[in-house]
């Protein structure tokens, strides 16, 4: 029975590996930029240097972005730094176009303790050195968006920065390149903002239908027009098929039982073991009447017993 349970566990686990992930947030949802540069972390920038965080390749169609910054340590007396929203000339280049979002600037003057720009959490001389802004990029029809920090002071700038890019559900807006936009749908899974998984659920599972997009036109990846599962992990795409698992267990139990019965029959053991026959051979002699076992004449009386098995 222990071996049967082990075999069952192997079969069930094997049926869970038929889904292939296609990355997270390829179409729609949120991202943290190229190599997760927008994750909350400390930016240390030398005086006169610039640091940027740009949207990832193939996720450059941005609806909006949010960024927040705050100085590490005291804002008073810190170096000057300016945060701006820019567009790269090309996604692979390090240069920027002339375009910028004027109302997304945040210029911090550490020596004066002031903040200038629409992105200042608190403007003017009451500033605490924090910037916070949500920028509508879709209204500007721009793509390769970056947050750029320029340390303009005479000493190192150290700020904690966090950036979130929000993407359109259908990334490409050029019908000549990408084809038509997908049709309207009420299926939330098609407008995926999580991971996408392609494949099937295996013999012992069934789909969690609410997490699957089965409508054509919503997948513009290399698996074009295929169905996909939108979920945080592959485990959310499928669930155990109780009927199949029950049938497998019953089938395995019946098979093992049949094998045991066949072995017993072939080996003539257990219920099929032959019954032994006992044969007693008596050898005559003369004994004294009333005195068993005392021989008067002739050979002693004795018996032999043999067990004979049928052929």
Secondary structure, DSSP 8 states (H G I E B T S, - for coil): -HHHHHHHHHHHHHTT--EEEEEE-SSSEEE--GGGTTSSEEEEE-TT-EEEEE--TT---EEEEEEEEEESS-STT---EEEEEEEESSTT-S-EEEEE-GGG-EEEETTTTEEESTTBSS-BTT--S-EEEEEE-GGGT--SEEEEEEE-SSS-EEEEEEEEEEE-SS----HHHH-S-------TTTS--SEEEEE---TTEEE-GGGEE--TTS--STTTT--EEEESSGGGTEEE-HHHHHHHHHHHHHHHHHHHHHHHHHHT-GGG----EEEEEEE--EE-TT-TT-EEESS--EEEEEEE---
